[in-house]
């Protein structure tokens, strides 16, 4: 049997080249929508309207009032690698959202694309229709100045791609996320999103970034978040971090409420996500995620946005600098929040307070039942007893039940403890003055503007942690604890190479490492604050962190975790009765302790029932 002929190299047809390129740029309706809205923003639009039909599966329409295109420019825009956003060949200095010149021809090769555009001052606009790569219609069009683009039947002639699309609801959710992110990136532009004729999003141009973020992400961010504005000079230009970060107590169970932007471009970058996680370390439980929107602005030469055709990935020239800048900026902003916490009472908890338990309550005791039956027996025209009658009834029951002649022991009741020393003034203390303790766990305090309920264990846990940091992080961590017998940790060779390169930085934290052959490291010292920790696990985790992030930051985060564990074991335990002096001392400590609004696991340490909330519970409002 003869051998088959060798394969022949041939030039692919343009239609097939465009479809291959479209696979990198257009994955789903949300991908096409992202490219179209970014083009509208780059066209210096002030108002952008997006209309979706069936979640974008049937049609996507984007209308803007930007600079528009002439007929000649429109024809050129539908050719591959044709763009107006790179006036020269210096791609490192690009500041626009788009620059590759692939979006429109890619979309036109896998859908029916209709472009209508009218330049300001022109008598009419121009219309061009491309159906899966073929121009099928062209001519004048009537529309106001700007551009209108409609995408229909996406992947209609590419069934292999069409069958991988999800349901209309899922595709709509992805499109909504795209519009929300771009709307947050440009608060100077107005956005409208309609789904099947129903308006689901509308924001006006000219808002500030915090206002736009709170309007789109969560209105609670206005009260339960802190504004970030930090700048650091660089030789090439300033490095700036702005945005809004939610308090640790204002968190979510998934990470889809974290919005990250680099030079106004929405990105999904592992380095930035890791920096956010590091900044919120020991403030959030492992299964909770912060709510925030961060805008990082830096010189274009310091970041590479030409990593992937979708332009959602970036690469920084100095990743360690960027991560450290974000972590420090976030922590500084959260420090400014002090003991602030998300304090709104939970709606279900408030509802439980408001439900009258009379119908579900068990039958009262005989003595109480016989005494109150006459006063509260239901009648067709029920009238509530007067206050003096109810008081007399209670005094009679109290005398009958608690008198020595009753023959029984008094019912359990809370007794106020006499405070020793001068009673603090509630007006002078935001956390109020202790009035008692409930369930040997919760401190009840009276503040000027309401009732404060404090979880004593959680609050003291945070205070102990901050004391450990203040008293130990400066001296103890920097001072290494030498090992009597150095320990050998076996790793693969690339991990040892990374550890050896970072040995000097790790030594500043107190971790002394030396190379011990091709696949082992010798540990001569550990940070004193770690005590008798698992050295093998510590070194392996640091090596993994170096591989993932390229910066030795996990050690500091691990020290924080160890301190948090120590604080948990050294704090007030639930079930311990506190004296009035101890309760007030704890409240005073909370007023001056950073992050006292949440414990080390991200749970709130205190809540407040404002006077208005209490009045609502009793029907006064």
Secondary structure as a PSIPRED ss2 file (coil, helix, strand):
# PSIPRED VFORMAT (PSIPRED V4.0)

   1 X C   1.000  0.000  0.000
   2 X C   1.000  0.000  0.000
   3 X C   1.000  0.000  0.000
   4 X C   1.000  0.000  0.000
   5 X C   1.000  0.000  0.000
   6 X C   1.000  0.000  0.000
   7 X C   1.000  0.000  0.000
   8 X C   1.000  0.000  0.000
   9 X C   1.000  0.000  0.000
  10 X C   1.000  0.000  0.000
  11 X C   1.000  0.000  0.000
  12 X C   1.000  0.000  0.000
  13 X C   1.000  0.000  0.000
  14 X H   0.000  1.000  0.000
  15 X H   0.000  1.000  0.000
  16 X H   0.000  1.000  0.000
  17 X H   0.000  1.000  0.000
  18 X H   0.000  1.000  0.000
  19 X H   0.000  1.000  0.000
  20 X H   0.000  1.000  0.000
  21 X H   0.000  1.000  0.000
  22 X H   0.000  1.000  0.000
  23 X H   0.000  1.000  0.000
  24 X H   0.000  1.000  0.000
  25 X H   0.000  1.000  0.000
  26 X C   1.000  0.000  0.000
  27 X C   1.000  0.000  0.000
  28 X C   1.000  0.000  0.000
  29 X H   0.000  1.000  0.000
  30 X H   0.000  1.000  0.000
  31 X H   0.000  1.000  0.000
  32 X H   0.000  1.000  0.000
  33 X H   0.000  1.000  0.000
  34 X H   0.000  1.000  0.000
  35 X H   0.000  1.000  0.000
  36 X H   0.000  1.000  0.000
  37 X H   0.000  1.000  0.000
  38 X H   0.000  1.000  0.000
  39 X H   0.000  1.000  0.000
  40 X H   0.000  1.000  0.000
  41 X H   0.000  1.000  0.000
  42 X H   0.000  1.000  0.000
  43 X C   1.000  0.000  0.000
  44 X C   1.000  0.000  0.000
  45 X C   1.000  0.000  0.000
  46 X C   1.000  0.000  0.000
  47 X E   0.000  0.000  1.000
  48 X E   0.000  0.000  1.000
  49 X E   0.000  0.000  1.000
  50 X E   0.000  0.000  1.000
  51 X E   0.000  0.000  1.000
  52 X E   0.000  0.000  1.000
  53 X E   0.000  0.000  1.000
  54 X H   0.000  1.000  0.000
  55 X H   0.000  1.000  0.000
  56 X H   0.000  1.000  0.000
  57 X C   1.000  0.000  0.000
  58 X C   1.000  0.000  0.000
  59 X E   0.000  0.000  1.000
  60 X E   0.000  0.000  1.000
  61 X E   0.000  0.000  1.000
  62 X E   0.000  0.000  1.000
  63 X E   0.000  0.000  1.000
  64 X E   0.000  0.000  1.000
  65 X C   1.000  0.000  0.000
  66 X C   1.000  0.000  0.000
  67 X C   1.000  0.000  0.000
  68 X C   1.000  0.000  0.000
  69 X C   1.000  0.000  0.000
  70 X C   1.000  0.000  0.000
  71 X H   0.000  1.000  0.000
  72 X H   0.000  1.000  0.000
  73 X H   0.000  1.000  0.000
  74 X H   0.000  1.000  0.000
  75 X H   0.000  1.000  0.000
  76 X H   0.000  1.000  0.000
  77 X H   0.000  1.000  0.000
  78 X C   1.000  0.000  0.000
  79 X C   1.000  0.000  0.000
  80 X C   1.000  0.000  0.000
  81 X C   1.000  0.000  0.000
  82 X C   1.000  0.000  0.000
  83 X C   1.000  0.000  0.000
  84 X C   1.000  0.000  0.000
  85 X C   1.000  0.000  0.000
  86 X C   1.000  0.000  0.000
  87 X C   1.000  0.000  0.000
  88 X C   1.000  0.000  0.000
  89 X C   1.000  0.000  0.000
  90 X C   1.000  0.000  0.000
  91 X H   0.000  1.000  0.000
  92 X H   0.000  1.000  0.000
  93 X H   0.000  1.000  0.000
  94 X C   1.000  0.000  0.000
  95 X C   1.000  0.000  0.000
  96 X C   1.000  0.000  0.000
  97 X C   1.000  0.000  0.000
  98 X C   1.000  0.000  0.000
  99 X C   1.000  0.000  0.000
 100 X C   1.000  0.000  0.000
 101 X C   1.000  0.000  0.000
 102 X C   1.000  0.000  0.000
 103 X H   0.000  1.000  0.000
 104 X H   0.000  1.000  0.000
 105 X H   0.000  1.000  0.000
 106 X H   0.000  1.000  0.000
 107 X H   0.000  1.000  0.000
 108 X H   0.000  1.000  0.000
 109 X H   0.000  1.000  0.000
 110 X C   1.000  0.000  0.000
 111 X C   1.000  0.000  0.000
 112 X E   0.000  0.000  1.000
 113 X E   0.000  0.000  1.000
 114 X E   0.000  0.000  1.000
 115 X E   0.000  0.000  1.000
 116 X E   0.000  0.000  1.000
 117 X E   0.000  0.000  1.000
 118 X E   0.000  0.000  1.000
 119 X C   1.000  0.000  0.000
 120 X C   1.000  0.000  0.000
 121 X C   1.000  0.000  0.000
 122 X C   1.000  0.000  0.000
 123 X C   1.000  0.000  0.000
 124 X C   1.000  0.000  0.000
 125 X E   0.000  0.000  1.000
 126 X E   0.000  0.000  1.000
 127 X E   0.000  0.000  1.000
 128 X E   0.000  0.000  1.000
 129 X E   0.000  0.000  1.000
 130 X E   0.000  0.000  1.000
 131 X E   0.000  0.000  1.000
 132 X C   1.000  0.000  0.000
 133 X C   1.000  0.000  0.000
 134 X E   0.000  0.000  1.000
 135 X E   0.000  0.000  1.000
 136 X E   0.000  0.000  1.000
 137 X E   0.000  0.000  1.000
 138 X E   0.000  0.000  1.000
 139 X E   0.000  0.000  1.000
 140 X E   0.000  0.000  1.000
 141 X E   0.000  0.000  1.000
 142 X C   1.000  0.000  0.000
 143 X C   1.000  0.000  0.000
 144 X C   1.000  0.000  0.000
 145 X C   1.000  0.000  0.000
 146 X E   0.000  0.000  1.000
 147 X E   0.000  0.000  1.000
 148 X E   0.000  0.000  1.000
 149 X E   0.000  0.000  1.000
 150 X E   0.000  0.000  1.000
 151 X E   0.000  0.000  1.000
 152 X E   0.000  0.000  1.000
 153 X C   1.000  0.000  0.000
 154 X C   1.000  0.000  0.000
 155 X C   1.000  0.000  0.000
 156 X C   1.000  0.000  0.000
 157 X C   1.000  0.000  0.000
 158 X C   1.000  0.000  0.000
 159 X H   0.000  1.000  0.000
 160 X H   0.000  1.000  0.000
 161 X H   0.000  1.000  0.000
 162 X H   0.000  1.000  0.000
 163 X C   1.000  0.000  0.000
 164 X C   1.000  0.000  0.000
 165 X C   1.000  0.000  0.000
 166 X C   1.000  0.000  0.000
 167 X C   1.000  0.000  0.000
 168 X H   0.000  1.000  0.000
 169 X H   0.000  1.000  0.000
 170 X H   0.000  1.000  0.000
 171 X H   0.000  1.000  0.000
 172 X H   0.000  1.000  0.000
 173 X H   0.000  1.000  0.000
 174 X H   0.000  1.000  0.000
 175 X H   0.000  1.000  0.000
 176 X H   0.000  1.000  0.000
 177 X H   0.000  1.000  0.000
 178 X H   0.000  1.000  0.000
 179 X H   0.000  1.000  0.000
 180 X H   0.000  1.000  0.000
 181 X H   0.000  1.000  0.000
 182 X H   0.000  1.000  0.000
 183 X H   0.000  1.000  0.000
 184 X H   0.000  1.000  0.000
 185 X H   0.000  1.000  0.000
 186 X C   1.000  0.000  0.000
 187 X C   1.000  0.000  0.000
 188 X C   1.000  0.000  0.000
 189 X C   1.000  0.000  0.000
 190 X E   0.000  0.000  1.000
 191 X E   0.000  0.000  1.000
 192 X E   0.000  0.000  1.000
 193 X E   0.000  0.000  1.000
 194 X E   0.000  0.000  1.000
 195 X E   0.000  0.000  1.000
 196 X C   1.000  0.000  0.000
 197 X C   1.000  0.000  0.000
 198 X E   0.000  0.000  1.000
 199 X E   0.000  0.000  1.000
 200 X E   0.000  0.000  1.000
 201 X E   0.000  0.000  1.000
 202 X E   0.000  0.000  1.000
 203 X E   0.000  0.000  1.000
 204 X C   1.000  0.000  0.000
 205 X C   1.000  0.000  0.000
 206 X C   1.000  0.000  0.000
 207 X C   1.000  0.000  0.000
 208 X C   1.000  0.000  0.000
 209 X H   0.000  1.000  0.000
 210 X H   0.000  1.000  0.000
 211 X H   0.000  1.000  0.000
 212 X H   0.000  1.000  0.000
 213 X H   0.000  1.000  0.000
 214 X H   0.000  1.000  0.000
 215 X H   0.000  1.000  0.000
 216 X H   0.000  1.000  0.000
 217 X C   1.000  0.000  0.000
 218 X C   1.000  0.000  0.000
 219 X C   1.000  0.000  0.000
 220 X C   1.000  0.000  0.000
 221 X H   0.000  1.000  0.000
 222 X H   0.000  1.000  0.000
 223 X H   0.000  1.000  0.000
 224 X H   0.000  1.000  0.000
 225 X E   0.000  0.000  1.000
 226 X E   0.000  0.000  1.000
 227 X E   0.000  0.000  1.000
 228 X E   0.000  0.000  1.000
 229 X E   0.000  0.000  1.000
 230 X E   0.000  0.000  1.000
 231 X E   0.000  0.000  1.000
 232 X E   0.000  0.000  1.000
 233 X E   0.000  0.000  1.000
 234 X E   0.000  0.000  1.000
 235 X C   1.000  0.000  0.000
 236 X C   1.000  0.000  0.000
 237 X E   0.000  0.000  1.000
 238 X E   0.000  0.000  1.000
 239 X E   0.000  0.000  1.000
 240 X E   0.000  0.000  1.000
 241 X E   0.000  0.000  1.000
 242 X E   0.000  0.000  1.000
 243 X E   0.000  0.000  1.000
 244 X E   0.000  0.000  1.000
 245 X E   0.000  0.000  1.000
 246 X E   0.000  0.000  1.000
 247 X C   1.000  0.000  0.000
 248 X C   1.000  0.000  0.000
 249 X C   1.000  0.000  0.000
 250 X C   1.000  0.000  0.000
 251 X E   0.000  0.000  1.000
 252 X E   0.000  0.000  1.000
 253 X C   1.000  0.000  0.000
 254 X C   1.000  0.000  0.000
 255 X C   1.000  0.000  0.000
 256 X C   1.000  0.000  0.000
 257 X C   1.000  0.000  0.000
 258 X E   0.000  0.000  1.000
 259 X E   0.000  0.000  1.000
 260 X E   0.000  0.000  1.000
 261 X E   0.000  0.000  1.000
 262 X E   0.000  0.000  1.000
 263 X C   1.000  0.000  0.000
 264 X C   1.000  0.000  0.000
 265 X E   0.000  0.000  1.000
 266 X E   0.000  0.000  1.000
 267 X E   0.000  0.000  1.000
 268 X C   1.000  0.000  0.000
 269 X C   1.000  0.000  0.000
 270 X H   0.000  1.000  0.000
 271 X H   0.000  1.000  0.000
 272 X H   0.000  1.000  0.000
 273 X H   0.000  1.000  0.000
 274 X H   0.000  1.000  0.000
 275 X H   0.000  1.000  0.000
 276 X H   0.000  1.000  0.000
 277 X H   0.000  1.000  0.000
 278 X H   0.000  1.000  0.000
 279 X H   0.000  1.000  0.000
 280 X C   1.000  0.000  0.000
 281 X C   1.000  0.000  0.000
 282 X C   1.000  0.000  0.000
 283 X C   1.000  0.000  0.000
 284 X C   1.000  0.000  0.000
 285 X C   1.000  0.000  0.000
 286 X C   1.000  0.000  0.000
 287 X C   1.000  0.000  0.000
 288 X C   1.000  0.000  0.000
 289 X E   0.000  0.000  1.000
 290 X E   0.000  0.000  1.000
 291 X C   1.000  0.000  0.000
 292 X E   0.000  0.000  1.000
 293 X E   0.000  0.000  1.000
 294 X E   0.000  0.000  1.000
 295 X E   0.000  0.000  1.000
 296 X E   0.000  0.000  1.000
 297 X E   0.000  0.000  1.000
 298 X C   1.000  0.000  0.000
 299 X C   1.000  0.000  0.000
 300 X H   0.000  1.000  0.000
 301 X H   0.000  1.000  0.000
 302 X H   0.000  1.000  0.000
 303 X E   0.000  0.000  1.000
 304 X E   0.000  0.000  1.000
 305 X C   1.000  0.000  0.000
 306 X C   1.000  0.000  0.000
 307 X C   1.000  0.000  0.000
 308 X C   1.000  0.000  0.000
 309 X C   1.000  0.000  0.000
 310 X C   1.000  0.000  0.000
 311 X C   1.000  0.000  0.000
 312 X C   1.000  0.000  0.000
 313 X C   1.000  0.000  0.000
 314 X C   1.000  0.000  0.000
 315 X E   0.000  0.000  1.000
 316 X E   0.000  0.000  1.000
 317 X C   1.000  0.000  0.000
 318 X C   1.000  0.000  0.000
 319 X H   0.000  1.000  0.000
 320 X H   0.000  1.000  0.000
 321 X H   0.000  1.000  0.000
 322 X H   0.000  1.000  0.000
 323 X H   0.000  1.000  0.000
 324 X H   0.000  1.000  0.000
 325 X H   0.000  1.000  0.000
 326 X H   0.000  1.000  0.000
 327 X H   0.000  1.000  0.000
 328 X H   0.000  1.000  0.000
 329 X H   0.000  1.000  0.000
 330 X H   0.000  1.000  0.000
 331 X H   0.000  1.000  0.000
 332 X H   0.000  1.000  0.000
 333 X H   0.000  1.000  0.000
 334 X H   0.000  1.000  0.000
 335 X H   0.000  1.000  0.000
 336 X H   0.000  1.000  0.000
 337 X H   0.000  1.000  0.000
 338 X C   1.000  0.000  0.000
 339 X C   1.000  0.000  0.000
 340 X C   1.000  0.000  0.000
 341 X C   1.000  0.000  0.000
 342 X C   1.000  0.000  0.000
 343 X C   1.000  0.000  0.000
 344 X C   1.000  0.000  0.000
 345 X C   1.000  0.000  0.000
 346 X C   1.000  0.000  0.000
 347 X H   0.000  1.000  0.000
 348 X H   0.000  1.000  0.000
 349 X H   0.000  1.000  0.000
 350 X H   0.000  1.000  0.000
 351 X H   0.000  1.000  0.000
 352 X H   0.000  1.000  0.000
 353 X H   0.000  1.000  0.000
 354 X H   0.000  1.000  0.000
 355 X C   1.000  0.000  0.000
 356 X C   1.000  0.000  0.000
 357 X C   1.000  0.000  0.000
 358 X C   1.000  0.000  0.000
 359 X C   1.000  0.000  0.000
 360 X C   1.000  0.000  0.000
 361 X C   1.000  0.000  0.000
 362 X C   1.000  0.000  0.000
 363 X C   1.000  0.000  0.000
 364 X C   1.000  0.000  0.000
 365 X C   1.000  0.000  0.000
 366 X H   0.000  1.000  0.000
 367 X H   0.000  1.000  0.000
 368 X H   0.000  1.000  0.000
 369 X H   0.000  1.000  0.000
 370 X H   0.000  1.000  0.000
 371 X H   0.000  1.000  0.000
 372 X H   0.000  1.000  0.000
 373 X H   0.000  1.000  0.000
 374 X H   0.000  1.000  0.000
 375 X H   0.000  1.000  0.000
 376 X H   0.000  1.000  0.000
 377 X C   1.000  0.000  0.000
 378 X C   1.000  0.000  0.000
 379 X C   1.000  0.000  0.000
 380 X C   1.000  0.000  0.000
 381 X C   1.000  0.000  0.000
 382 X C   1.000  0.000  0.000
 383 X C   1.000  0.000  0.000
 384 X C   1.000  0.000  0.000
 385 X C   1.000  0.000  0.000
 386 X C   1.000  0.000  0.000
 387 X H   0.000  1.000  0.000
 388 X H   0.000  1.000  0.000
 389 X H   0.000  1.000  0.000
 390 X H   0.000  1.000  0.000
 391 X H   0.000  1.000  0.000
 392 X H   0.000  1.000  0.000
 393 X H   0.000  1.000  0.000
 394 X H   0.000  1.000  0.000
 395 X H   0.000  1.000  0.000
 396 X H   0.000  1.000  0.000
 397 X H   0.000  1.000  0.000
 398 X H   0.000  1.000  0.000
 399 X H   0.000  1.000  0.000
 400 X H   0.000  1.000  0.000
 401 X H   0.000  1.000  0.000
 402 X H   0.000  1.000  0.000
 403 X C   1.000  0.000  0.000
 404 X H   0.000  1.000  0.000
 405 X H   0.000  1.000  0.000
 406 X H   0.000  1.000  0.000
 407 X C   1.000  0.000  0.000
 408 X C   1.000  0.000  0.000
 409 X C   1.000  0.000  0.000
 410 X C   1.000  0.000  0.000
 411 X C   1.000  0.000  0.000
 412 X C   1.000  0.000  0.000
 413 X C   1.000  0.000  0.000
 414 X C   1.000  0.000  0.000
 415 X C   1.000  0.000  0.000
 416 X C   1.000  0.000  0.000
 417 X C   1.000  0.000  0.000
 418 X C   1.000  0.000  0.000
 419 X C   1.000  0.000  0.000
 420 X C   1.000  0.000  0.000
 421 X C   1.000  0.000  0.000
 422 X C   1.000  0.000  0.000
 423 X C   1.000  0.000  0.000
 424 X C   1.000  0.000  0.000
 425 X C   1.000  0.000  0.000
 426 X H   0.000  1.000  0.000
 427 X H   0.000  1.000  0.000
 428 X H   0.000  1.000  0.000
 429 X C   1.000  0.000  0.000
 430 X C   1.000  0.000  0.000
 431 X C   1.000  0.000  0.000
 432 X C   1.000  0.000  0.000
 433 X E   0.000  0.000  1.000
 434 X E   0.000  0.000  1.000
 435 X E   0.000  0.000  1.000
 436 X E   0.000  0.000  1.000
 437 X E   0.000  0.000  1.000
 438 X E   0.000  0.000  1.000
 439 X C   1.000  0.000  0.000
 440 X C   1.000  0.000  0.000
 441 X C   1.000  0.000  0.000
 442 X E   0.000  0.000  1.000
 443 X E   0.000  0.000  1.000
 444 X E   0.000  0.000  1.000
 445 X E   0.000  0.000  1.000
 446 X E   0.000  0.000  1.000
 447 X E   0.000  0.000  1.000
 448 X C   1.000  0.000  0.000
 449 X C   1.000  0.000  0.000
 450 X E   0.000  0.000  1.000
 451 X E   0.000  0.000  1.000
 452 X E   0.000  0.000  1.000
 453 X E   0.000  0.000  1.000
 454 X E   0.000  0.000  1.000
 455 X E   0.000  0.000  1.000
 456 X H   0.000  1.000  0.000
 457 X H   0.000  1.000  0.000
 458 X H   0.000  1.000  0.000
 459 X H   0.000  1.000  0.000
 460 X H   0.000  1.000  0.000
 461 X H   0.000  1.000  0.000
 462 X H   0.000  1.000  0.000
 463 X H   0.000  1.000  0.000
 464 X H   0.000  1.000  0.000
 465 X H   0.000  1.000  0.000
 466 X H   0.000  1.000  0.000
 467 X H   0.000  1.000  0.000
 468 X H   0.000  1.000  0.000
 469 X H   0.000  1.000  0.000
 470 X H   0.000  1.000  0.000
 471 X H   0.000  1.000  0.000
 472 X H   0.000  1.000  0.000
 473 X H   0.000  1.000  0.000
 474 X C   1.000  0.000  0.000
 475 X C   1.000  0.000  0.000
 476 X C   1.000  0.000  0.000
 477 X C   1.000  0.000  0.000
 478 X C   1.000  0.000  0.000
 479 X C   1.000  0.000  0.000
 480 X E   0.000  0.000  1.000
 481 X E   0.000  0.000  1.000
 482 X E   0.000  0.000  1.000
 483 X E   0.000  0.000  1.000
 484 X E   0.000  0.000  1.000
 485 X E   0.000  0.000  1.000
 486 X E   0.000  0.000  1.000
 487 X E   0.000  0.000  1.000
 488 X E   0.000  0.000  1.000
 489 X E   0.000  0.000  1.000
 490 X E   0.000  0.000  1.000
 491 X C   1.000  0.000  0.000
 492 X C   1.000  0.000  0.000
 493 X H   0.000  1.000  0.000
 494 X H   0.000  1.000  0.000
 495 X H   0.000  1.000  0.000
 496 X H   0.000  1.000  0.000
 497 X H   0.000  1.000  0.000
 498 X H   0.000  1.000  0.000
 499 X H   0.000  1.000  0.000
 500 X H   0.000  1.000  0.000
 501 X H   0.000  1.000  0.000
 502 X C   1.000  0.000  0.000
 503 X H   0.000  1.000  0.000
 504 X H   0.000  1.000  0.000
 505 X H   0.000  1.000  0.000
 506 X H   0.000  1.000  0.000
 507 X H   0.000  1.000  0.000
 508 X H   0.000  1.000  0.000
 509 X C   1.000  0.000  0.000
 510 X C   1.000  0.000  0.000
 511 X C   1.000  0.000  0.000
 512 X E   0.000  0.000  1.000
 513 X E   0.000  0.000  1.000
 514 X E   0.000  0.000  1.000
 515 X E   0.000  0.000  1.000
 516 X C   1.000  0.000  0.000
 517 X C   1.000  0.000  0.000
 518 X C   1.000  0.000  0.000
 519 X C   1.000  0.000  0.000
 520 X E   0.000  0.000  1.000
 521 X E   0.000  0.000  1.000
 522 X E   0.000  0.000  1.000
 523 X E   0.000  0.000  1.000
 524 X E   0.000  0.000  1.000
 525 X E   0.000  0.000  1.000
 526 X E   0.000  0.000  1.000
 527 X E   0.000  0.000  1.000
 528 X H   0.000  1.000  0.000
 529 X H   0.000  1.000  0.000
 530 X H   0.000  1.000  0.000
 531 X C   1.000  0.000  0.000
 532 X C   1.000  0.000  0.000
 533 X C   1.000  0.000  0.000
 534 X C   1.000  0.000  0.000
 535 X H   0.000  1.000  0.000
 536 X H   0.000  1.000  0.000
 537 X H   0.000  1.000  0.000
 538 X H   0.000  1.000  0.000
 539 X H   0.000  1.000  0.000
 540 X H   0.000  1.000  0.000
 541 X H   0.000  1.000  0.000
 542 X H   0.000  1.000  0.000
 543 X H   0.000  1.000  0.000
 544 X H   0.000  1.000  0.000
 545 X H   0.000  1.000  0.000
 546 X H   0.000  1.000  0.000
 547 X H   0.000  1.000  0.000
 548 X H   0.000  1.000  0.000
 549 X H   0.000  1.000  0.000
 550 X C   1.000  0.000  0.000
 551 X C   1.000  0.000  0.000
 552 X C   1.000  0.000  0.000
 553 X C   1.000  0.000  0.000
 554 X H   0.000  1.000  0.000
 555 X H   0.000  1.000  0.000
 556 X H   0.000  1.000  0.000
 557 X H   0.000  1.000  0.000
 558 X H   0.000  1.000  0.000
 559 X H   0.000  1.000  0.000
 560 X H   0.000  1.000  0.000
 561 X H   0.000  1.000  0.000
 562 X H   0.000  1.000  0.000
 563 X H   0.000  1.000  0.000
 564 X H   0.000  1.000  0.000
 565 X H   0.000  1.000  0.000
 566 X H   0.000  1.000  0.000
 567 X H   0.000  1.000  0.000
 568 X H   0.000  1.000  0.000
 569 X H   0.000  1.000  0.000
 570 X H   0.000  1.000  0.000
 571 X C   1.000  0.000  0.000
 572 X C   1.000  0.000  0.000
 573 X C   1.000  0.000  0.000
 574 X C   1.000  0.000  0.000
 575 X C   1.000  0.000  0.000
 576 X C   1.000  0.000  0.000
 577 X C   1.000  0.000  0.000
 578 X C   1.000  0.000  0.000
 579 X C   1.000  0.000  0.000
 580 X H   0.000  1.000  0.000
 581 X H   0.000  1.000  0.000
 582 X H   0.000  1.000  0.000
 583 X H   0.000  1.000  0.000
 584 X H   0.000  1.000  0.000
 585 X H   0.000  1.000  0.000
 586 X H   0.000  1.000  0.000
 587 X H   0.000  1.000  0.000
 588 X H   0.000  1.000  0.000
 589 X H   0.000  1.000  0.000
 590 X H   0.000  1.000  0.000
 591 X H   0.000  1.000  0.000
 592 X H   0.000  1.000  0.000
 593 X C   1.000  0.000  0.000
 594 X C   1.000  0.000  0.000
 595 X C   1.000  0.000  0.000
 596 X C   1.000  0.000  0.000
 597 X C   1.000  0.000  0.000
 598 X E   0.000  0.000  1.000
 599 X C   1.000  0.000  0.000
 600 X C   1.000  0.000  0.000
 601 X C   1.000  0.000  0.000
 602 X C   1.000  0.000  0.000
 603 X C   1.000  0.000  0.000
 604 X E   0.000  0.000  1.000
 605 X C   1.000  0.000  0.000
 606 X E   0.000  0.000  1.000
 607 X E   0.000  0.000  1.000
 608 X E   0.000  0.000  1.000
 609 X E   0.000  0.000  1.000
 610 X E   0.000  0.000  1.000
 611 X H   0.000  1.000  0.000
 612 X H   0.000  1.000  0.000
 613 X H   0.000  1.000  0.000
 614 X H   0.000  1.000  0.000
 615 X H   0.000  1.000  0.000
 616 X H   0.000  1.000  0.000
 617 X H   0.000  1.000  0.000
 618 X C   1.000  0.000  0.000
 619 X C   1.000  0.000  0.000
 620 X C   1.000  0.000  0.000
 621 X C   1.000  0.000  0.000
